[in-house]
């Protein structure tokens, strides 16, 4: 039998109930490496998702704690979209995906894991990246450490 190791997952499982406050507000206040921040803008920033759908899964969030998409001011919304556009280029250059999912999950029933701080997902995709592992074993295989992904993307940011 082959073993698949995902030691970062245990940290999430054990600490899921211990985390207080907003994950995005907390990450924004940490050093880039610790918060997995790739780039900081004036009103928003880009970070690597600690529990990604795929390698290179980024999120773009405003610094201001806002749970309602309609509550974003025009400058925040524009910067979030500009950063997402740049993220697409950086991911294309560094990871060479064949496509992307870009989107907002607004509300728990729409798939939002964090409902009180809106954020935009940028997920690189490859042909065949959805395989039997998530279906049969409830396991995702991530080929690169999150810190290495953050460093690579931050270094490539224009």
C-alpha positions as CSV (number, residue, x, y, z in Angstrom):
1,X,0.0,0.0,0.0
2,X,1.3,3.5,-0.9
3,X,1.3,6.2,1.7
4,X,0.3,9.8,0.9
5,X,1.5,12.4,3.4
6,X,-0.2,15.7,3.9
7,X,1.2,16.9,7.3
8,X,-0.1,20.4,6.8
9,X,-3.6,19.0,6.9
10,X,-3.3,17.9,10.6
11,X,-2.6,21.5,11.6
12,X,-6.0,22.4,10.1
13,X,-7.9,19.5,11.6
14,X,-6.5,20.0,15.1
15,X,-6.7,23.8,15.0
16,X,-9.9,24.4,13.1
17,X,-11.9,25.2,16.2
18,X,-9.0,27.0,18.0
19,X,-8.7,29.8,15.4
20,X,-10.3,33.1,16.6
21,X,-11.2,36.0,14.5
22,X,-11.1,36.4,10.7
23,X,-8.6,34.3,8.8
24,X,-8.1,37.1,6.2
25,X,-7.7,39.9,8.8
26,X,-5.2,37.6,10.7
27,X,-3.2,36.8,7.5
28,X,-3.0,40.5,6.5
29,X,-1.4,41.2,9.8
30,X,1.3,38.5,9.6
31,X,4.6,38.6,7.8
32,X,4.3,37.6,4.1
33,X,5.8,34.2,4.6
34,X,3.8,33.3,7.7
35,X,0.5,34.6,6.2
36,X,1.3,33.1,2.8
37,X,0.9,36.5,1.3
38,X,2.1,36.7,-2.4
39,X,1.5,40.5,-3.0
40,X,0.1,43.5,-1.0
41,X,-1.8,46.2,-2.8
42,X,-3.2,49.5,-1.4
43,X,-6.7,48.1,-0.6
44,X,-6.3,44.4,-1.1
45,X,-3.8,41.6,-1.1
46,X,-3.2,38.2,-2.6
47,X,-2.5,35.0,-0.6
48,X,-2.1,31.3,-1.1
49,X,-5.0,29.3,0.1
50,X,-3.9,27.1,3.0
51,X,-6.4,24.4,2.0
52,X,-6.3,24.6,-1.8
53,X,-8.6,23.1,-4.4
54,X,-5.5,22.8,-6.6
55,X,-1.8,23.8,-6.4
56,X,-1.4,27.5,-6.9
57,X,-4.9,28.3,-5.5
58,X,-4.9,32.0,-4.7
59,X,-7.3,34.2,-3.0
60,X,-7.7,38.0,-3.2
61,X,-9.2,39.8,-0.3
62,X,-9.6,43.4,0.8
63,X,-7.9,44.6,3.9
64,X,-11.2,45.9,5.3
65,X,-13.3,43.3,7.0
66,X,-16.5,43.2,4.9
67,X,-18.8,40.2,4.6
68,X,-21.1,41.6,2.0
69,X,-20.0,41.9,-1.6
70,X,-22.2,45.0,-2.1
71,X,-20.4,46.5,0.9
72,X,-17.1,46.8,-1.0
73,X,-16.5,50.3,-2.2
74,X,-15.6,50.8,-5.9
75,X,-11.9,51.2,-5.2
76,X,-11.7,47.9,-3.3
77,X,-13.7,46.0,-5.9
78,X,-11.5,47.4,-8.7
79,X,-8.3,46.6,-6.9
80,X,-9.4,43.0,-6.1
81,X,-10.2,42.4,-9.8
82,X,-7.0,44.0,-10.9
83,X,-5.0,41.8,-8.6
84,X,-6.9,38.8,-9.8
85,X,-6.0,39.7,-13.4
86,X,-2.3,40.0,-12.5
87,X,-2.6,36.7,-10.5
88,X,-3.8,35.0,-13.7
89,X,-0.7,36.2,-15.5
90,X,1.7,35.2,-12.7
91,X,0.1,31.7,-12.4
92,X,0.2,31.3,-16.2
93,X,3.9,32.2,-16.2
94,X,5.0,30.1,-13.2
95,X,2.7,27.1,-13.2
96,X,1.5,26.8,-16.9
97,X,-2.1,25.8,-16.2
98,X,-4.4,25.0,-19.0
99,X,-7.3,27.0,-17.6
100,X,-8.6,28.8,-14.5
101,X,-11.6,29.0,-12.2
102,X,-12.1,32.5,-10.9
103,X,-15.0,33.3,-8.6
104,X,-16.8,34.5,-5.6
105,X,-18.5,32.1,-3.1
106,X,-21.0,34.4,-1.4
107,X,-22.8,32.8,1.5
108,X,-22.4,29.4,3.0
109,X,-24.9,27.7,0.6
110,X,-22.8,29.0,-2.3
111,X,-19.7,27.3,-0.9
112,X,-18.1,30.0,1.2
113,X,-16.0,28.6,3.9
114,X,-15.4,32.1,5.3
115,X,-18.7,34.1,5.0
116,X,-17.8,37.3,6.9
117,X,-14.9,38.5,4.7
118,X,-15.5,38.4,1.0
119,X,-12.7,37.1,-1.2
120,X,-12.1,36.1,-4.8
121,X,-10.7,32.7,-5.6
122,X,-8.2,32.2,-8.5
123,X,-7.7,28.5,-9.1
124,X,-5.3,27.2,-11.9
125,X,-6.6,24.0,-13.6
126,X,-5.1,21.3,-15.7
127,X,-6.6,18.5,-17.8
128,X,-7.2,15.6,-15.6
129,X,-6.6,17.4,-12.3
130,X,-9.8,16.0,-11.0
131,X,-9.2,12.3,-10.5
132,X,-10.3,9.3,-8.5
133,X,-8.4,10.4,-5.3
134,X,-10.9,13.0,-4.1
135,X,-13.8,10.8,-5.1
136,X,-12.7,7.5,-3.6
137,X,-10.3,8.4,-0.8
138,X,-11.3,12.0,0.1
139,X,-7.7,12.9,-0.6
140,X,-6.1,15.6,-2.7
141,X,-2.6,15.3,-3.9
142,X,-0.7,18.6,-3.7
143,X,2.7,18.3,-5.5
144,X,4.3,21.4,-3.9
145,X,4.6,22.8,-0.4
146,X,2.5,26.0,0.1
147,X,5.5,28.0,1.2
148,X,7.3,27.1,-2.0
149,X,4.3,28.1,-4.1
150,X,4.0,31.4,-2.2
151,X,7.7,32.2,-2.8
152,X,7.6,31.3,-6.5
153,X,4.5,33.4,-7.1
154,X,5.8,36.3,-5.0
155,X,9.1,36.3,-6.9
156,X,7.3,36.4,-10.2
157,X,4.8,39.2,-9.3
158,X,5.5,42.2,-11.5
